[in-house]
Amino acid sequence: MEISEAQKKVEELILHYGDYWEPLSMMARITEEVGELARAMNIKYGGKRSKFEGDGREIEEELADILFTTLAIANSQGINLEKIYWEKVKKDFEKMKGVYSKDDNTNS
């Protein structure tokens, strides 16, 4: 699925059930979702213990929540995320070589 298609689907779902939240509420929501991802990763890879079976181990679901909320924010701000994403990748392509270098032990 293309990013633009995903943005359209998010638009359909949000408008079907209501409307977009205020910008700061959406920012709070994505912050919450990122926190849930951090918790899930800490349970799976860190020292946090789960409280019960199925408690916070759904990394893929948390990533999907972050993606949905990101698309919703883009929609509410009139941002064509697909267009700006590819522009950003093109602009920062050379810089990314250093950030994601396999020789850099800080990224492992």
C-alpha positions in Angstrom: 0.0 0.0 0.0 1.3 3.5 -0.9 1.5 6.1 1.9 -1.1 8.2 0.1 -3.5 5.2 0.1 -3.0 4.7 3.8 -3.7 8.4 4.4 -7.0 8.1 2.5 -7.9 5.1 4.6 -7.2 6.9 7.8 -9.3 9.8 6.6 -12.2 7.5 5.9 -12.0 5.8 9.2 -11.7 9.0 11.2 -14.5 10.8 9.4 -16.7 7.7 9.6 -16.5 7.7 13.4 -16.2 11.4 14.1 -13.5 14.0 13.2 -9.9 14.8 13.8 -8.8 15.8 17.3 -7.2 19.1 18.1 -3.5 19.2 17.2 -2.2 19.1 20.8 -4.4 16.2 21.6 -3.1 14.3 18.6 0.5 15.1 19.7 -0.4 13.7 23.2 -1.8 10.6 21.5 1.3 9.9 19.5 3.5 10.5 22.5 1.3 7.9 24.4 1.7 5.4 21.5 5.5 5.9 21.5 5.5 5.3 25.2 3.6 2.0 24.7 6.1 1.0 22.1 9.0 1.7 24.5 7.2 -0.3 27.2 6.7 -3.3 24.8 10.4 -3.2 23.7 11.5 -2.9 27.3 9.5 -6.0 28.2 10.8 -7.9 25.2 14.5 -6.7 25.2 15.0 -4.9 28.5 14.6 -5.4 32.2 10.9 -4.7 32.5 8.8 -7.7 33.6 5.3 -8.1 32.2 2.5 -8.2 34.8 0.4 -10.8 33.0 0.4 -12.9 29.8 0.1 -10.6 26.8 1.1 -7.6 28.8 2.7 -5.1 26.4 4.6 -7.4 24.1 2.9 -6.4 20.9 5.6 -4.3 19.3 4.0 -4.6 15.8 0.7 -3.4 17.1 2.3 -0.4 18.8 4.1 0.4 15.6 0.8 0.3 13.7 -0.8 2.6 16.3 2.1 5.1 15.8 1.7 4.9 12.0 -2.0 5.4 12.2 -1.6 8.5 14.4 1.2 9.8 12.2 -1.0 9.6 9.2 -3.9 11.2 11.1 -1.6 14.1 12.1 -0.4 14.5 8.5 -4.0 14.5 7.2 -5.2 17.1 9.8 -2.3 19.4 8.8 -2.8 18.9 5.1 0.5 17.2 4.6 1.1 14.8 1.7 3.3 12.5 3.7 4.3 10.4 0.8 5.6 13.4 -1.1 7.5 14.9 1.8 8.9 11.5 2.9 10.6 10.9 -0.5 11.8 14.5 -0.6 13.4 14.0 2.9 15.0 10.7 1.9 16.5 12.2 -1.2 17.7 15.2 0.8 19.3 13.2 3.6 20.4 10.1 1.7 24.1 10.7 2.1 23.7 11.7 5.8 21.9 8.3 6.5 25.0 6.4 5.5 26.7 7.6 8.7 23.7 7.2 10.9 23.0 3.6 9.9 26.6 2.4 9.3 27.2 -1.3 10.0 30.6 -0.3 11.3 29.1 1.9 14.0 28.7 -0.1 17.2 26.3 2.4 18.8 23.5 1.2 16.6 23.5 -2.4 17.6 
